[in-house]
Amino acid sequence: MSKRPINLLLNDILESIDKVEQYTKEMTFDEFSNDQKSIDAVVRNLEIIGEVANRLPDDFKEEHSNVEWYKVVGLRNRIIHEYFGIDLQIIWQIVHADLSSLRQTLSQI
């Protein structure tokens, strides 16, 4: 658990989502998968999102169980421990399908 207030932790997640969306704006999957700088930037921000989610207090996560926190944290763990085995298709899907719904949910908290 972090000593940072929950609202700042949530803001950290939202800022990382903003960055990922900005980095991949108007990119195709092929462009993304051939741009190592974009891959590194996106993966780093997904790591941050997972790390911050991991630092949220358990009671907060239980109160907001509509967010699948275990998946958010699990992605971070997978990225950290299996960096060279990351499936870019899965990363792309997360960027384009999951982050916007996470943003929407967190914005309502």
DSSP file (Angstrom, degrees, kcal/mol; ACC not computed):
  #  RESIDUE AA STRUCTURE BP1 BP2  ACC     N-H-->O    O-->H-N    N-H-->O    O-->H-N    TCO  KAPPA ALPHA  PHI   PSI    X-CA   Y-CA   Z-CA
    1    1 A M              0   0    0      0, 0.0     2,-0.2     0, 0.0    55,-0.2   0.000 360.0 360.0 360.0 144.0    0.0    0.0    0.0
    2    2 A S        -     0   0    0     53,-1.8     4,-0.1     2,-0.2     7,-0.0  -0.595 360.0-139.8 -95.3 153.9    1.2    3.5   -0.8
    3    3 A K  S    S+     0   0    0     -2,-0.2    -1,-0.1     2,-0.1     3,-0.1   0.562  76.8 103.7 -84.5 -10.6    1.3    6.5    1.4
    4    4 A R  S    S-     0   0    0      1,-0.1    -2,-0.2     2,-0.1     5,-0.1  -0.472  87.3 -99.5 -68.6 141.7    0.1    8.6   -1.6
    5    5 A P    >>  -     0   0    0      0, 0.0     4,-1.9     0, 0.0     3,-0.7  -0.290  29.1-117.2 -60.7 148.9   -3.5    9.6   -1.4
    6    6 A I  H 3> S+     0   0    0      1,-0.3     4,-2.8     2,-0.2     5,-0.3   0.873 113.0  58.3 -56.8 -41.1   -5.8    7.4   -3.4
    7    7 A N  H 3> S+     0   0    0      1,-0.2     4,-1.8     2,-0.2    -1,-0.3   0.864 107.4  47.5 -61.9 -33.9   -6.9   10.4   -5.6
    8    8 A L  H <> S+     0   0    0     -3,-0.7     4,-2.1     2,-0.2    -1,-0.2   0.873 110.5  51.8 -73.1 -36.5   -3.3   11.0   -6.7
    9    9 A L  H  X S+     0   0    0     -4,-1.9     4,-1.9     2,-0.2    -2,-0.2   0.932 110.5  48.1 -63.4 -44.6   -2.8    7.3   -7.4
   10   10 A L  H  X S+     0   0    0     -4,-2.8     4,-2.4     1,-0.2    -1,-0.2   0.891 109.8  53.0 -62.6 -38.3   -5.9    7.3   -9.6
   11   11 A N  H  X S+     0   0    0     -4,-1.8     4,-2.6    -5,-0.3    -1,-0.2   0.876 104.6  55.8 -64.3 -36.5   -4.6   10.4  -11.3
   12   12 A D  H  X S+     0   0    0     -4,-2.1     4,-2.0     2,-0.2    -1,-0.2   0.919 108.8  47.5 -59.5 -43.5   -1.3    8.6  -12.0
   13   13 A I  H  X S+     0   0    0     -4,-1.9     4,-2.3     1,-0.2    -2,-0.2   0.937 112.0  49.2 -63.4 -46.3   -3.2    5.8  -13.7
   14   14 A L  H  X S+     0   0    0     -4,-2.4     4,-2.4     1,-0.2    -2,-0.2   0.880 109.5  52.3 -62.4 -38.4   -5.2    8.3  -15.8
   15   15 A E  H  X S+     0   0    0     -4,-2.6     4,-2.3     2,-0.2    -1,-0.2   0.902 109.4  49.1 -64.4 -40.3   -2.1   10.2  -16.8
   16   16 A S  H  X S+     0   0    0     -4,-2.0     4,-2.5     2,-0.2    -2,-0.2   0.889 109.5  51.9 -67.3 -37.6   -0.5    6.9  -18.0
   17   17 A I  H  X S+     0   0    0     -4,-2.3     4,-2.5     2,-0.2     5,-0.2   0.928 109.0  51.5 -61.5 -43.8   -3.6    6.1  -20.0
   18   18 A D  H  X S+     0   0    0     -4,-2.4     4,-2.3     1,-0.2    -2,-0.2   0.920 110.2  48.9 -57.1 -45.2   -3.4    9.5  -21.6
   19   19 A K  H  X S+     0   0    0     -4,-2.3     4,-2.9     2,-0.2     5,-0.2   0.934 110.6  49.4 -62.3 -46.9    0.2    8.9  -22.5
   20   20 A V  H  X S+     0   0    0     -4,-2.5     4,-1.7     1,-0.2    -1,-0.2   0.928 112.2  48.4 -59.7 -44.9   -0.5    5.5  -24.1
   21   21 A E  H  X S+     0   0    0     -4,-2.5     4,-0.6     1,-0.2    -1,-0.2   0.884 113.0  48.2 -64.4 -37.3   -3.4    6.9  -26.1
   22   22 A Q  H >< S+     0   0    0     -4,-2.3     3,-0.6    -5,-0.2    -2,-0.2   0.909 110.1  51.8 -68.0 -41.6   -1.3    9.8  -27.3
   23   23 A Y  H 3< S+     0   0    0     -4,-2.9    -1,-0.2     1,-0.2    -2,-0.2   0.816 118.7  36.3 -64.5 -30.5    1.7    7.6  -28.2
   24   24 A T  H >< S+     0   0    0     -4,-1.7     3,-2.1    -5,-0.2    -1,-0.2   0.387  82.8 134.4-106.3   3.3   -0.6    5.3  -30.3
   25   25 A K  T << S-     0   0    0     -4,-0.6     3,-0.1    -3,-0.6    -3,-0.1  -0.309  83.3  -1.3 -57.8 130.1   -2.9    7.9  -31.7
   26   26 A E  T 3  S+     0   0    0      1,-0.2     2,-0.3    -2,-0.0    -1,-0.3   0.650 102.4 131.4  63.5  18.6   -3.5    7.4  -35.5
   27   27 A M    <   -     0   0    0     -3,-2.1    -1,-0.2     4,-0.0     2,-0.2  -0.771  49.9-140.3 -97.6 145.9   -1.1    4.4  -35.5
   28   28 A T     >  -     0   0    0     -2,-0.3     4,-2.5    -3,-0.1     5,-0.2  -0.546  31.2-106.5 -88.7 167.5   -1.9    1.1  -37.1
   29   29 A F  H  > S+     0   0    0      1,-0.2     4,-3.2     2,-0.2     5,-0.2   0.913 121.8  53.0 -61.0 -41.4   -0.9   -2.1  -35.5
   30   30 A D  H  > S+     0   0    0      2,-0.2     4,-1.0     1,-0.2    -1,-0.2   0.910 109.6  47.8 -61.8 -42.1    1.8   -2.6  -38.1
   31   31 A E  H  4 S+     0   0    0      2,-0.2     3,-0.5     1,-0.2    -1,-0.2   0.933 114.7  46.8 -63.1 -44.8    3.2    0.9  -37.4
   32   32 A F  H >< S+     0   0    0     -4,-2.5     3,-1.8     1,-0.2     7,-0.3   0.944 110.2  51.4 -61.0 -49.4    3.2    0.2  -33.7
   33   33 A S  H 3< S+     0   0    0     -4,-3.2    -1,-0.2     1,-0.3    -2,-0.2   0.663 112.3  47.6 -68.2 -15.0    4.8   -3.2  -33.9
   34   34 A N  T 3< S+     0   0    0     -4,-1.0     2,-0.6    -3,-0.5    -1,-0.3   0.287  95.9  80.6-105.0   8.5    7.6   -1.8  -36.0
   35   35 A D    <>  -     0   0    0     -3,-1.8     4,-2.4    -4,-0.2     3,-0.4  -0.844  55.7-174.6-119.3  93.5    8.3    1.2  -33.8
   36   36 A Q  H  > S+     0   0    0     -2,-0.6     4,-2.9     1,-0.2     5,-0.2   0.830  83.6  56.7 -59.6 -34.9   10.4    0.1  -30.8
   37   37 A K  H  > S+     0   0    0      2,-0.2     4,-2.3     1,-0.2    -1,-0.2   0.919 109.4  45.6 -64.2 -41.7   10.2    3.5  -29.2
   38   38 A S  H  > S+     0   0    0     -3,-0.4     4,-2.7     2,-0.2     5,-0.3   0.910 112.6  50.9 -66.5 -41.9    6.4    3.4  -29.2
   39   39 A I  H  X S+     0   0    0     -4,-2.4     4,-3.0    -7,-0.3     5,-0.3   0.955 112.3  46.8 -58.1 -50.1    6.4   -0.2  -27.9
   40   40 A D  H  X S+     0   0    0     -4,-2.9     4,-2.3     1,-0.2    -2,-0.2   0.900 113.6  48.3 -60.5 -41.8    8.8    0.7  -25.1
   41   41 A A  H  X S+     0   0    0     -4,-2.3     4,-1.9     2,-0.2    -1,-0.2   0.911 114.8  44.6 -66.2 -43.1    6.8    3.8  -24.1
   42   42 A V  H  X S+     0   0    0     -4,-2.7     4,-2.3     2,-0.2     5,-0.2   0.944 114.2  48.5 -67.3 -48.0    3.5    2.0  -24.1
   43   43 A V  H  X S+     0   0    0     -4,-3.0     4,-2.2    -5,-0.3    -2,-0.2   0.907 110.1  52.9 -60.3 -42.1    4.8   -1.0  -22.2
   44   44 A R  H  X S+     0   0    0     -4,-2.3     4,-2.1    -5,-0.3    -1,-0.2   0.917 110.5  46.8 -60.6 -43.4    6.4    1.3  -19.6
   45   45 A N  H  X S+     0   0    0     -4,-1.9     4,-2.4     2,-0.2    -1,-0.2   0.835 109.5  53.3 -71.4 -31.4    3.1    3.1  -19.0
   46   46 A L  H  X S+     0   0    0     -4,-2.3     4,-2.3     2,-0.2    -1,-0.2   0.880 108.0  52.3 -66.2 -37.1    1.2   -0.2  -18.7
   47   47 A E  H  X S+     0   0    0     -4,-2.2     4,-2.7    -5,-0.2    -2,-0.2   0.924 109.4  49.2 -60.4 -44.6    3.8   -1.2  -16.1
   48   48 A I  H  X S+     0   0    0     -4,-2.1     4,-2.9     2,-0.2     5,-0.3   0.924 108.9  52.2 -61.9 -45.2    3.1    2.1  -14.3
   49   49 A I  H  X S+     0   0    0     -4,-2.4     4,-2.3     1,-0.2    -1,-0.2   0.932 113.3  44.6 -56.9 -47.0   -0.6    1.5  -14.4
   50   50 A G  H  X S+     0   0    0     -4,-2.3     4,-2.0     2,-0.2    -1,-0.2   0.887 112.9  50.4 -65.6 -40.1   -0.2   -2.0  -12.9
   51   51 A E  H  X S+     0   0    0     -4,-2.7     4,-1.2     2,-0.2    -2,-0.2   0.918 112.1  46.8 -65.7 -43.3    2.2   -0.9  -10.3
   52   52 A V  H >X S+     0   0    0     -4,-2.9     4,-0.7     1,-0.2     3,-0.6   0.921 111.1  52.1 -64.9 -42.7    0.0    2.0   -9.1
   53   53 A A  H >< S+     0   0    0     -4,-2.3     3,-0.9    -5,-0.3    -1,-0.2   0.882 106.4  54.8 -59.7 -37.5   -3.0   -0.4   -9.1
   54   54 A N  H 3< S+     0   0    0     -4,-2.0    -1,-0.3     1,-0.2    -2,-0.2   0.798 105.3  53.8 -64.8 -29.0   -1.0   -2.8   -6.9
   55   55 A R  H << S+     0   0    0     -4,-1.2   -53,-1.8    -3,-0.6    -1,-0.2   0.571  82.7 106.7 -85.2 -10.1   -0.4    0.1   -4.4
   56   56 A L  S << S-     0   0    0     -3,-0.9     5,-0.0    -4,-0.7    -3,-0.0  -0.448  85.0 -97.9 -67.2 142.5   -4.1    0.9   -4.0
   57   57 A P     >  -     0   0    0      0, 0.0     4,-2.1     0, 0.0     3,-0.4  -0.294  25.6-124.2 -62.0 144.9   -5.4   -0.3   -0.6
   58   58 A D  H  > S+     0   0    0      1,-0.2     4,-2.6     2,-0.2     5,-0.2   0.874 110.7  55.8 -58.2 -39.2   -7.2   -3.6   -0.7
   59   59 A D  H  > S+     0   0    0      1,-0.2     4,-2.1     2,-0.2    -1,-0.2   0.860 106.9  50.5 -65.5 -32.9  -10.3   -2.1    0.9
   60   60 A F  H  > S+     0   0    0     -3,-0.4     4,-1.7     2,-0.2    -1,-0.2   0.926 111.1  48.3 -66.8 -44.3  -10.5    0.4   -2.0
   61   61 A K  H  < S+     0   0    0     -4,-2.1     6,-0.2     1,-0.2    -2,-0.2   0.875 111.9  49.6 -64.9 -36.7  -10.2   -2.3   -4.5
   62   62 A E  H >< S+     0   0    0     -4,-2.6     3,-0.9     1,-0.2    -1,-0.2   0.901 109.6  51.4 -67.0 -40.0  -12.9   -4.3   -2.8
   63   63 A E  H 3< S+     0   0    0     -4,-2.1    -2,-0.2     1,-0.3    -1,-0.2   0.817 117.6  39.8 -64.8 -30.5  -15.1   -1.3   -2.7
   64   64 A H  T >< S+     0   0    0     -4,-1.7     3,-1.6     1,-0.1    -1,-0.3  -0.444  71.8 147.4-115.9  55.3  -14.6   -0.8   -6.5
   65   65 A S  T <   +     0   0    0     -3,-0.9    -1,-0.1     1,-0.3    -2,-0.1   0.528  53.6  84.5 -74.0  -5.0  -14.7   -4.4   -7.5
   66   66 A N  T 3  S+     0   0    0     -3,-0.1     2,-0.5     2,-0.1    -1,-0.3   0.712  80.5  75.9 -68.5 -18.0  -16.2   -3.5  -10.9
   67   67 A V  S <  S-     0   0    0     -3,-1.6     2,-2.0    -6,-0.2     3,-0.2  -0.814  88.8-132.6 -89.6 131.2  -12.6   -2.9  -11.9
   68   68 A E    >>  +     0   0    0     -2,-0.5     4,-1.6     1,-0.2     3,-1.2  -0.536  35.5 171.5 -83.7  76.4  -10.7   -6.2  -12.5
   69   69 A W  H 3> S+     0   0    0     -2,-2.0     4,-2.9     1,-0.3     5,-0.3   0.838  70.6  62.0 -57.9 -37.0   -7.7   -5.1  -10.5
   70   70 A Y  H 3> S+     0   0    0      1,-0.2     4,-2.1    -3,-0.2    -1,-0.3   0.844 105.1  48.1 -61.6 -32.1   -6.1   -8.5  -10.6
   71   71 A K  H <> S+     0   0    0     -3,-1.2     4,-2.2     2,-0.2    -1,-0.2   0.888 111.1  50.0 -73.5 -38.6   -5.9   -8.2  -14.4
   72   72 A V  H  X S+     0   0    0     -4,-1.6     4,-1.4     2,-0.2    -2,-0.2   0.946 117.8  39.2 -63.8 -48.0   -4.4   -4.7  -14.2
   73   73 A V  H  X S+     0   0    0     -4,-2.9     4,-2.3     1,-0.2    -2,-0.2   0.886 113.3  56.8 -68.6 -38.9   -1.8   -5.9  -11.7
   74   74 A G  H  X S+     0   0    0     -4,-2.1     4,-2.5    -5,-0.3    -2,-0.2   0.868 103.2  53.4 -62.5 -37.5   -1.3   -9.2  -13.5
   75   75 A L  H  X S+     0   0    0     -4,-2.2     4,-2.8     2,-0.2    -1,-0.2   0.933 108.5  50.3 -62.4 -44.2   -0.5   -7.5  -16.8
   76   76 A R  H  X S+     0   0    0     -4,-1.4     4,-2.7     1,-0.2    -2,-0.2   0.930 111.2  48.7 -58.2 -46.0    2.2   -5.5  -15.0
   77   77 A N  H  X S+     0   0    0     -4,-2.3     4,-2.3     1,-0.2     5,-0.2   0.902 111.9  48.7 -62.7 -40.9    3.7   -8.6  -13.5
   78   78 A R  H  X S+     0   0    0     -4,-2.5     4,-2.2     2,-0.2    -1,-0.2   0.918 112.1  48.4 -66.0 -42.6    3.7  -10.4  -16.8
   79   79 A I  H  < S+     0   0    0     -4,-2.8     4,-0.2     1,-0.2    -2,-0.2   0.939 114.0  46.6 -61.7 -47.2    5.4   -7.4  -18.5
   80   80 A I  H  < S+     0   0    0     -4,-2.7     3,-0.4    -5,-0.2    -2,-0.2   0.904 122.3  33.9 -62.7 -43.2    8.0   -7.2  -15.8
   81   81 A H  H  < S+     0   0    0     -4,-2.3    -1,-0.2    -5,-0.2    -2,-0.2   0.657 129.6  31.3 -92.9 -16.1    8.8  -10.9  -15.7
   82   82 A E    ><  +     0   0    0     -4,-2.2     3,-2.2    -5,-0.2     4,-0.2  -0.173  68.7 147.5-133.0  42.3    8.3  -11.9  -19.3
   83   83 A Y  G >  S+     0   0    0     -3,-0.4     3,-1.3     1,-0.3    -1,-0.1   0.858  75.5  47.7 -50.7 -43.8    9.3   -8.7  -21.2
   84   84 A F  G 3  S+     0   0    0      1,-0.3    -1,-0.3    -3,-0.1    -5,-0.1   0.604 109.4  55.4 -78.0  -8.6   10.7  -10.6  -24.2
   85   85 A G  G <  S+     0   0    0     -3,-2.2    -1,-0.3    -7,-0.2     2,-0.2   0.214  76.1 132.7-105.1  15.4    7.6  -12.9  -24.4
   86   86 A I    <   -     0   0    0     -3,-1.3     2,-0.8    -4,-0.2     3,-0.1  -0.469  54.5-135.2 -71.6 133.7    5.1  -10.1  -24.6
   87   87 A D    >>  -     0   0    0     -2,-0.2     4,-2.0     1,-0.2     3,-0.6  -0.807   9.2-157.9 -89.7 111.7    2.5  -10.5  -27.3
   88   88 A L  H 3> S+     0   0    0     -2,-0.8     4,-2.7     1,-0.3     5,-0.2   0.789  91.0  61.5 -64.0 -27.4    2.1   -7.2  -29.1
   89   89 A Q  H 3> S+     0   0    0      2,-0.2     4,-2.3     1,-0.2    -1,-0.3   0.910 105.9  46.9 -63.2 -40.6   -1.4   -8.1  -30.3
   90   90 A I  H <> S+     0   0    0     -3,-0.6     4,-2.5     2,-0.2    -2,-0.2   0.916 112.0  49.8 -67.2 -43.1   -2.5   -8.4  -26.7
   91   91 A I  H  X S+     0   0    0     -4,-2.0     4,-2.5     1,-0.2    -2,-0.2   0.928 111.2  50.0 -59.1 -45.1   -0.9   -5.1  -25.9
   92   92 A W  H  X S+     0   0    0     -4,-2.7     4,-2.3     1,-0.2    -2,-0.2   0.902 110.3  49.8 -61.3 -42.7   -2.6   -3.5  -28.9
   93   93 A Q  H  X>S+     0   0    0     -4,-2.3     4,-2.3     2,-0.2     5,-0.8   0.916 110.4  50.0 -63.4 -43.0   -5.9   -4.9  -27.8
   94   94 A I  I  X>S+     0   0    0     -4,-2.5     5,-2.2     1,-0.2     4,-0.9   0.926 111.5  49.5 -60.1 -45.0   -5.5   -3.6  -24.3
   95   95 A V  I  <5S+     0   0    0     -4,-2.5     5,-0.3     1,-0.2    -1,-0.2   0.903 121.5  33.0 -61.3 -42.3   -4.6   -0.2  -25.6
   96   96 A H  I  <5S+     0   0    0     -4,-2.3    -1,-0.2    -5,-0.2    -2,-0.2   0.604 132.9  23.4 -96.6 -11.6   -7.6    0.0  -27.9
   97   97 A A  I  X5S+     0   0    0     -4,-2.3     4,-0.5    -5,-0.2    -3,-0.2   0.730 125.5  33.7-119.1 -40.2  -10.2   -1.9  -26.0
   98   98 A D  I  X<S+     0   0    0     -4,-0.9     4,-2.1    -5,-0.8    -3,-0.2   0.833 105.0  61.2 -95.6 -34.7   -9.5   -1.9  -22.3
   99   99 A L  H  ><S+     0   0    0     -5,-2.2     4,-2.8     1,-0.2     5,-0.2   0.884 101.9  52.9 -66.2 -37.7   -7.8    1.4  -21.4
  100  100 A S  H  > S+     0   0    0     -5,-0.3     4,-2.3     1,-0.2    -1,-0.2   0.897 111.2  46.6 -66.5 -37.5  -10.7    3.6  -22.4
  101  101 A S  H  X S+     0   0    0     -4,-0.5     4,-2.4     2,-0.2    -1,-0.2   0.876 112.1  51.2 -71.0 -35.3  -13.2    1.6  -20.2
  102  102 A L  H  X S+     0   0    0     -4,-2.1     4,-2.7     2,-0.2     5,-0.2   0.926 110.4  49.6 -63.5 -43.6  -10.7    1.7  -17.4
  103  103 A R  H  X S+     0   0    0     -4,-2.8     4,-2.4     1,-0.2    -2,-0.2   0.936 110.9  49.4 -58.5 -47.6  -10.4    5.5  -17.8
  104  104 A Q  H  X S+     0   0    0     -4,-2.3     4,-0.8     1,-0.2    -1,-0.2   0.918 113.1  46.2 -60.8 -44.9  -14.2    5.8  -17.8
  105  105 A T  H >< S+     0   0    0     -4,-2.4     3,-0.8     1,-0.2     4,-0.3   0.931 114.4  46.6 -64.3 -46.2  -14.6    3.8  -14.7
  106  106 A L  H >< S+     0   0    0     -4,-2.7     3,-1.2     1,-0.2    -1,-0.2   0.832 105.7  60.1 -68.4 -31.2  -11.8    5.5  -12.8
  107  107 A S  H 3< S+     0   0    0     -4,-2.4    -1,-0.2     1,-0.3    -2,-0.2   0.747 102.6  53.8 -66.5 -22.5  -13.1    9.0  -13.8
  108  108 A Q  T <<        0   0    0     -4,-0.8    -1,-0.3    -3,-0.8    -2,-0.2   0.517 360.0 360.0 -89.9  -5.9  -16.4    8.2  -12.1
  109  109 A I    <         0   0    0     -3,-1.2    -1,-0.2    -4,-0.3    -2,-0.2   0.456 360.0 360.0 -84.0 360.0  -14.7    7.3   -8.8
